[in-house]
Structures are given as structure tokens and as C-alpha cells.
Amino acid sequence: MTPYLLGLDSGLTVTKAVVFRDDGAVVALARREVAQIKTVPRHVERDMAGHWQASAAAIREALELASASVGSEVRPAAVSVAGHGDGLYLLDRAGAPLGLAATSLDSRAQALLRRWDETGVSARALELTGQRPFPSSPAPLLAHLREEEPERYDQIAAILSCKDWLRYCLTGKVATDFTEASVAFSDIRTQRYSDEALALFGLGAIAGALPPVFMPGDVAGHITEDVAQLTGLAIGTPVAAGLHDVTACAVGSGVTEAGTIAVIAGTYSINEMLVDTTKTSIGWNARNGLRAGQWMNMSVSPASSANLDWFVQTSARDALANGDPFATLQAELDAVAGDPSDIIYLPYLYGSPHAEDVPAAFVGLRGWHGRGHMLRAVAEGIVFNHRHHIDLIDPHGAVGRVRLTGGSSRNPFFGQLFADALNRRVEVPEMPEAGALGAAIAAGIAAGVYNGWEEACLRTRPQLRIYEPGDAVARLGAGYGRYCDAIDTIMQRRDEKAVP
């Protein structure tokens, strides 16, 4: 009998439930949107109960579609969840949501972070935990809550992430996994929770609210009777601990060991690399990998494909009519292929890796440039920002292979652009649901369908589209130089203005 696995992948706006065969083939998929709440400046939140209801509905629909597809009832051997990283999902002492959840786009703690930068807290955090705190990290969010909402802070009984909240809903058990446990409070060297880290942030009093840690492929609970009635899952189905979503994407694209850079071109520019030795750098977050003695060096910024969505919505609405705007716009890109302009685009509409107040900008725009030139500049700016991050985690170009996922990866223009701009071989898996597959692989390990990550990736290995560096390497290398010069000029002028 074919084993089926269910991966639940919950991002910033959509939750997807995907039923897979054990060879990684998608049997059925259902999705539900989850609303963001932005009623308070710098707060980007969601209703936790509504999030669970949407996820449960997606699971039920996916199972119904899967059963209809195969002609008999589909009962997954196990379930697992991947969810957006960071943010804050809190439970009170009754096990109920403690207010709205903060997502990874929340920036309410920005002022507190500036104090930490000035007082040396951030520098010490980098040494101890492998990462410098950033606005949506649990540490500053909790410290902000302690200062601004002390009564709510005193009621905290469990500190969860997005995927940990959903797993709690599935099982009634509070837990986290090895990858997620390292987002703020773990010692980078021991890969375990650190009392020193909690004390550094002034959070020692809530150490007991940190959830127990399981390895990603461990069973962290089972489907309860109420959940079975709500979702259609069988009572007692094992639920794996699961994965932070960007690690799940790496796993789902076949990256479980060192030697490949995993790139996700989505809302965020995510660039990550598994390593077997650890060191700290301001250029990346060093988090736990899939096993003890393995780390994930991750360099990110909110500056990737969302810029394309903005450009289409503001400057190419006519291209939306046929449902695939880039099929229309590709002709405009082709028309300027032999006319390489010097336009540079800084893709910082929603934030940058350099400083909070560095804006997006077109540099070098002239009256004879058209929409095709501008679109190409936006695309190149996105890829140049990925290159900035990749140069941080692999400064000597020692890793020559990139595994690319995310919405942009499905367009051959972008696959080749990444290969040329990074001057590396780019491999694009023919697997659009890499995050859900990564979660499903963890479920398969928990259920004994696979005996480990290596076997799981061999059995679920997707077909790859390969892009090798081509004729545009030199042109894009020069363009990246201009891109870096533009950033240096902006940062220099910013620093000059800051001097009294």
C-alpha cells in the first residue's frame, strides 16, 4: 500500500496543506488565506484561532481531494508542519492564545533594538547565540512586551512559533523542534537553550515558558479526537516536530548536507547553507541544522520577489489581464536584450540588509528608457541583493551550486539571471511546494517511512532544471559593481548626515 504523508506549510499570508506520496509526488493541495492585522503602526499580527481554523479547513479539503484523486480514502501515515520563522505566538496558563500573534513582518521592537545596539546587548547576542537580534525575533518582541504590556507578559505560559502553534492545535502538546529552538535563546556552541542568553535579554523569569525541544523527525504528539473530527485525519496519527519553513524549503529541494547553497526568492531574500563547523558573523544568522553538529548559516532581507509584484501592480497593470503577466512582459524584456542600459534598481521597498532607512530607488534612469529596461533593472536588483547575501555566507565562492526555489524560480528568465549574476550553476527543482515537502519528509521520518534525511531525499528527489553561467556574466558583474557603488554612496551620505 502506498504511504501518504501530509505537510502543512503556513507562511505569512497563506496556509497550504499538501498530501504527498512517499516518492514526493503531490496528490492534492488545498490553501487558505490568513489575514494580516495592521491596525497599530509597526504591528503585523494575526488572529491565532482564525489561523488554526483556516489551517484545519485546508487539511480537510486536501484529504478530500486526495481521496477523490486516488479513488479511496487517503489516511496519511504522519503529519508535520512548517511555518514562517520568528514572530511570537503565546499561550496563557489555560493553554489559550494570549492575544494576537506577531508575525515575522512585525517591527514594533525597533526602538528597543537601537538601545540594545548602543549598550552592547546585540553584539554579545551575536557571540553567544550566533545571531544579532532583529525586530521580529522573539527576544526583542518579548522584551518589548515586558516593557509595554507587563500584565500580558506575566500571563505567558508557552512561547511558540507559527508552526509550533499549529502543531499544538493538532496534538494538544507544547513543543518545538531543534531548528526553531535556535532562533533566539540557544548557545550556538552547545545548540541548547542558554540561561545566559535569557538573562542577556532580561527574560530569565520566563525560562519555563520555552517549549521542550524535539529533533525535526521525532514524534512530538498525535492527532486528538477533536482534531480528527474537524480535519478528517485519523485519531492517533503521529505528528512530527517539523521544521522552520526556510529549512523545510531546503530539505524539500533536496538540500540536507553541506555543499549546496539554498536560495528562496520569495517575499524575503533567503540564502542559506548547511555547515558542519560553526562561527559567528554579522553577515548571517547561525542556527541549528537538521542534527547535532550541523548549523544553518542564513542571510536574509525582505528584498526579493515582492518588488516584482509591486512593479507589475504599479507600472504594468495591463499585463495582468491574461493571468500570467510575465508571459506578456517577457516580450518587452526580449526587446531590450541587445540594449544593456546602466540602470540600477535597489530593491528595498520593504527593507534592506544595510540599514532600516535605506529606500528603494532607480539609479541612472533616462528619458529613452522604457518599461522593459525598468523591469530588467528590477529583476537584476533582486538577484544582486541575493548575491550580496551569498557573498556573505560564501565569500570565496567555494560552493559552486545553488538550489533555487520560490515564485521567481519557475520563470526561465530568472533561472538564467541567477546563474549569470551569481556565476554559479543554478538548479531549480520541479517541485513548487518545497516547504510542504520538507515538512512531509519530517513526517515520513517520524512514521518510519524513511530511515533518515538522506534516504528521504533520494526517494523524493525532484527533477532539476539546470542553468549554467553564460554570456551575461561579465555584464552582470559590472552591473553588480555599480549596484554596490550606489549602496556605498547612499550609506556614506546617510552617515554624514548623522554626524552633528
JODA-V158189 format. One record per helix or strand. SS is the DSSP state (A for helix, B for strand). FROM is the first residue (numbers start at 0). TO is the last residue. If there is no record, write none. Layout:
BEGIN
ss;from;to
SS;FROM;TO
SS;FROM;TO
END
This chain:
BEGIN
ss;from;to
B;3;9
B;13;20
B;25;32
B;36;36
B;44;45
A;47;69
B;77;82
B;87;90
B;96;96
B;100;101
A;109;118
A;120;128
A;137;147
A;149;153
B;157;159
A;161;170
B;175;176
A;179;181
B;185;185
B;192;192
A;194;199
A;203;208
B;209;209
B;212;213
B;218;221
A;224;230
B;237;239
B;242;243
A;244;251
B;260;264
B;268;274
B;284;287
B;294;300
A;305;314
A;316;321
A;324;334
B;343;345
B;360;362
A;370;392
B;400;404
A;406;409
A;411;421
B;424;428
A;433;446
A;452;458
B;463;466
A;472;497
END
